[in-house]
Amino acid sequence: MHILPKRRRSSGPVHIARALSEQIAQLNDPNCEKKTDKLLRSIEKHLEYARHILCDVDDSHQLFDKTNPVSKLSTEFAYARVLPLLITNLHQLTFESKKKVSLIFINLMKRKIGFRSPAAEVVQKNPGMLMEMLEGYECPEIAPFCGIMLRECSRHEPLARALLETDQFYNLFTYIETPSFEISADAFSTFKSLMQNCKRLSSNYLQSNYERFFSYFQILLTSDNYLTRRQALKLLSELLKEELNEKVAERFVADVQHLKQIMWMLKDDSSLIRTEAFEIFKIFLDHPKRSPAVNQILVKNREKLVMFVDEFLNVAKGDASAKRDKQAVLEKINRI
């Protein structure tokens, strides 16, 4: 529950933006005599004023009113460089202030003028903000807040493109492999969002960067972390089944090494890993453009595959649908 500080005249949109800009500047001024803890409390107070206006005030009846405090605050935050300042100095703020910044950021990103998102335009004009949020995974204190803001950015195609086209995008694979479960899980969520929120952009990216992307994706498929391997397999299956990724899937199933890896994962100790791997194996079976080398391996291992499917798809008595599915898979293997 948010308890709004006692309201004053000075808590209007223009004052809030100006106060935050000045106080963050003081935070970075080594000659500032004001005590840091007092300054941080004041920043937190003004962020709460801003959060209240943006998140708690119903402005649906004032959308075109220039005196609308929500619109005024949105404008001040978007164009008075308050957002870049908050992102750059996020690590210096209190925990509560970090939460408020992420809430304010997401609220502003969702607000539109026609088809435009002023906040997204600010981020696009300040690409350093994206890099600072991405590098936030290197600081546990701000990683979750940076993650949630990055995932909101991934919904905006220009920002998703900016992230995908930078070399720093590949740092996500390192962050996913970090020993910290919280950071690893959050980084994977951001990675998945970038791959799936703007599907046409993602498809074009995968086609243009196929070799580099899948060389890094191997890091996830061969991870020592069970959850990372399982999530990576599930995401891979979803990407290969996506209609827009038809050319990517065609290239993937033509690669013998990919087939060998998936067949090896069919023998994993974890039944859930085997299940996810089997979904990808079926893509190899179903695809009409398998390479001769891939076909040769499937033929060579036909008997083992039949035995595996017969045991793996242990159909319960009376489950007619599962029985038909199992029979269909076995027929595909025998027809190779």
Secondary structure, DSSP 8 states (H G I E B T S, - for coil): --------GGGSHHHHHHHHHHHHHHHT-TT--S-HHHHHHHHHHHHHHHHHHHHH---TT-TT-TT-HHHHHHHHHHHSSHHHHHHHTGGGS-HHHHHHHHHHHHHHHH--BTTB-HHHHHHHH-THHHHHHHHGGGSTTTHHHHHHHHHHHTTSHHHHHHHHTSGGGGHHHHHHTSS-HHHHHHHHHHHHHHHHSSHHHHHHHHHHTHHHHHHHHHHHHT-S-HHHHHHHHHHHHHHHHSGGGHHHHHHHHT-HHHHHHHHHHTT-S-HHHHHHHHHHHHHHHH-TT--HHHHHHHHHTHHHHHHHHHHHS---TT-HHHHHHHHHHHHHHHH-
